[in-house]
Amino acid sequence: MSTYVYAITARSHPDLPDGLGGVGDPPRPVRVLAEGELAAVVSDAPEELRPKRKELLAHQTVLAEAGADGCVLPMRFGSVAPDDKAVTGVLAERAEHYRERLDALDGKVEYNVKASHVEEAVLHQVMADSPELRALAEANRQAGGGTYEQRLQLGEMVAAAVTAREAEDAADVQQTLQPLAAATSVGPESTGWLANVSFLVDRDSAAGFLDAAEELRKARPHLDIRVNGPLPPYSFVEPGPSGPAGSAGE
């Protein structure tokens, strides 16, 4: 039977609660596979696993229980290995990497920050910042709306200004919050968001990070800023995040 993997942790990690259930219907019993100094939190994998709310919550519950008493490297929902031997084989093969990640992520959580433009507010701002756009818009108004070509030109110039502003605001969000994080990881581009960045934050400094995000939201009324967390540090299990010099994860 294939093996579902929730997390990787140190072999010395405190025991999990008795009777902890994971994904599946009925929930598969959660167990621990040890290999050297490492261990994996696993269960048998259901034959047909779907990302339904019940299953996603079961995955999150196991991570919350496993991470309550120490650092874990969380696996994404749906991480399945052929069998237990394959899991312990990966632990042995990548032992140095996983030990380094456990040290780097100890005491830290992830906050994901997404930002998008408030359309009316950003249009007002780009017009206010550009005498050329204001002059063209006024000329069109005085001409009864202007010709099709003039309206098209104005529309293209406004769209270009908004696109440029998206890049500026994305950089602004990351640069403002990055000094408060041990590391950052830029997420994939997605429709509707100009910024999608995960920040690795010391658990003891989380309140200060959230305060800074709220101040950023107040100072940038043309941005819709959403913060999700604290989360298990999904974005930092693998190497490669960026951050201030000498930060964890570098």
N, C-alpha and C positions, 0 to 999 in steps of 0.2 A: 504494500500500500504506500502511496506517496505521502510525503511529510510536509505539513504546513509550518512555515517558520514565521514567528512573531518578532523575535528579537535575538540579538547576540549580547552576551554579558560576560563578566568575569566568572570563573568557576567558583570563586569565593563569595559570589553574590548571595545575599540571604535567601532562604527557601521561600518558594511561592506559597500562597495560602492553600490549604488543603481543599480539594474539591473544585478547584478553579476550572471553569469550562471555557472553551474557545468557540471557534466557528463550527457550523454544522447544525443539523436538526436530527436528533438531539445534539447538544453541544459536545464536541469531542474533548475528552480530558486533556488538560495541558500538562506537559511533562518537560523535563530538562535533559538534554544530551550534552555530556561533558567530553572535552577533548583538550588535553594539556591544561593550560591555564584559562581556557575559555569554555563557554557553555552556550547552547542555543535553547531558547524557549520555543517549544514546538507542540504540535498535536498531529494526529492523523488528519489527512486532508479529505474533505468531502468529495465525492465523485463529481458532483456538479455544483461548483461554487459560483455564486453570482454576487455582484456588489450591491446587495440589497441593504436597507437600513439596519436590519437585525444583525446581519453578518458584519457590517462595518462597525457597529457598536460593540459587537463581541471582540473584534480585533482591537479596538481602542481600549476596552476594559482590561484585556490581558496586558496591554502595554502599560496602562495606568497602574495595575497591581505590581507588575514586574519592576516598574520604574520608581515605585514609591519609596524603596529603601536603598536605592543606588542607581548608578548609571547603566543604561542599556542603549544599544544601537538598534533603533526601531527599523523593522522591515516594512516595506509598502504592503498594503492589502493585496492578497493574492500571490504572495511569495511561496512557491511550492517547489520542493525538491523531489527527485525520484523516490528516495527512501532515506532512512536515518543515516546510512553509511555515506551517502552523498553529502549530507549536512556536515558530519564530522570530518569528512575529507576536505571540505572547503575551510572549515575552522583550522585544520592543520596547515593547509596550503597558504592561507592568508593570515596566519596568527600574528605576525609582526604588525601588519596593517590594523587589524582589529584592536590589538592592545594599544597602539598609538591613538586610535580614534576614541577608545574608552577613556584614556587619560585626558585627551583634549576636550571631550564633551562632558566630563564629570562636573556636576553642579551647574549645568547650563541648559537652557530651554530655547526653543525656536519661536520667533514671532514672524508671521507673514504679513507684509504690508502691501496693499494694492491701492492704486490711485487712478482716478479718472477725472476728466474735465466736467465741470458743471457748464453745460453748453452755453447758456445765455450769459453767464458771468465771464467765460473766457472770450466769447465774441466781443463783449463790451471792452474787455481788457486789450485785445489785439487792435481794436479800432482806436482806443485811447492812446496806445503806444505808437501808432503809425500815422503821421501827418499825411502821407501819400494815400493811405486807404481812406482817411477822412475826406480828403479833397476829392477823390474819385467818387465816393458815395454822395457827397454834396453836389457834385456836377451832375450826376445821374438824377438826383432828386429834382434839381432845378430844371432838368430837361424832361420832366414828367416820367422819370423812371429810366431814361436812357434807352439806347438801342439794344438789341439782343446781344450784339458783340460787346457793348460796354458792360452790360449786366454779367455776361459770361466772364469778362476780364476781371471784374470786381470779385465775382465768386471764386475764381481760381486764385486770386491774390489772397483773399481771406483764408481759403483752405490751406494755402502754403504757409501763411502766418500761424495758423492753428497747429499745423504739423510741426513747425519749428518750435512752437511753444511746448508741445508735448515732450520733445526731446529735452528741452531746458528744464521742464518741471520734473521729469523722471530723474534727471541728474540731481536736481535740488533735493528731492525726497531722499534719495540714497545718501547724498553727501551730508545732509543734516542729521540723519539718524546713525550713520555708520560709526562715528566716534564713540557711540554708546554701546557698540556691539563688539564681541570678540572676533566675529567674522561675518561676512555677508555672502549670499548666494543669489544670483539673479535668476529668476524663474523663466520659463518659456513665455514668449509673447502670446497674448490671448486677446481676442476681440473685446473691445470696450475698456481695456486697461492700458494706461500709458506707462505704468510701473507695476512690477510684480517682483518684490524682493523679500527674501527671507533673511532674518537677522538672528545670529547666535548670541544670546544674552545671558550673562550671569544671573542665576536665579535670584540672588540677593540684590541685584541692580534692576530688576524688572520694573519696579515702581517708577524709577527715574526714566526708563525707556518709554513707558506708557505716558508719563507726563510730557516728555518731549514730543511724542507723536500727537498728543492733544494740542500742544502749543503750535505745532506745525499746521494742524487742521484749522486752528483759529486764525493763524497768520496768512493762510492761503485759501480764502473763501471761494476761489474759483476751482478748488480741487475737492473731490470727494475721496477722502482717505479712510480706508478700512483696515483695521488691525485684527488679526486672528491669532490667538494664542492665550496662554502658553501651550506649545505643542511639543511632542517629542521631536528631537532634532533630525527629522527625516532628511533635510537638505544637506546635512553635514556628515552623513555616514561615510560617504566616499570622499577622497581628497579633492582639493581644487577650489574651495571657496576663497573669496578675496576678503581682505580685511586690513586693518592697520598693521604696520610693521611690527613683527614680534608677537602678533596675536595668536590665540589658539587656532589650530587648523591650518596655520601657514606651513 
